[in-house]
Amino acid sequence: MPMPERCSRFAEYRDKVLELFASKGFGQVGMRELATCLGLAPGSLYHHYPSKQHLLLDLIEEFYDELLTVLGHIEQTAPAKRDRLNLLIREHLTLHQEMPWHFRLVERDSQCLTEEQQERVRQLREQYERKLLLVLGFQHQLSEPGRMAAGHAIAALLNSAPSWLTQYSLDERERDNLMKNMIGGAIERLLSPKTG
């Protein structure tokens, strides 16, 4: 099948594949079940997709593309550091509502990719984390590993914290305020220059 047709078929069934991988776990989804989800005969799936890892990688790349788009939007629309932090938290909360399966897949199933694909994901994650520090105006005089660690810690807060609260019956406003206070306070502390 030509690549545009493959992309079209994947786009058509993308949400089903995403939900299937995220709800069952990538390793628990067999090729027969995946083929059925994509509307293909089980034997023909390999003619259309080299592996189910390629589908997983597409979904993870989609996730990081969306995160980078959000950061670009924030960088262009919010000049003040405080405004950027609040907008960043709000945008990540929105992404958690719009893309919950992506967050679960990236957190849980990235290790199911080949080494080469995992390297691609690592590059995307680091690109996102560097951009995150830039958008937030992070200016500590840290070594490169120190900057990478700070970016990773901030990204982990933004990408994981909303799922910590899903088990509680919070209304949207209460959840948003809790997230802004919890994440905002931690990030502001990380961003502020060290004294003494």
C-alpha positions, 0 to 999 in steps of 0.5 A: 500500500502506498505511504499516503494510503497507509497514513490515511488508514492509520489516521482513520483508525488512530484513536482506536489503535491508541486506545487499544495500546493504552488500555491493554498495554502495548505488549498485550495487543496481538497482531490479529487484534491490531489488524482487526482494529485497523480493518485489515485481514490479519495476514495482510497487516505486515504488508501495510506496517513493518511492525506494531512498534512503528505504530507506537512510534508514530503515536509517541512522535505525535505526542511530542509534536503536540507538546512542542507546538504548545511550547511554541504557542506559549513562547509567542503569546506570553511575554512574562515569565509568570504568564508563561508558567500559568499558561504552560500548566493550563495547556498541559492540563488541556492536553491531559484531557484531550490526549490521555492515552498518549500520556499513558503510552509514553510513560508506560510503553516507550521501552517496547520500541526497538533501540533505534526507535527508543533513541528517536524518542529520547531525542524528541523528549530532550528537544521538548525538555530543552524548549521547556527550559527556554520558554520558562526562562531558566537561567541557572548556571548549571552544567549540561547534565544539570540543565538536562536534569532540571528540564526532565524534572519539570517535564515529569511534573507537567506530564505526570501530575494531572494523572495523580489526581484522576482518582479524586472527585475534584471539580475542574476548578479545584483540580486546576487550582491544585495543579497550579499551586502544586506544579507552579510552586515546584517549578518556580522554586526550581527556576529561582536563583539559589541563594546561600 
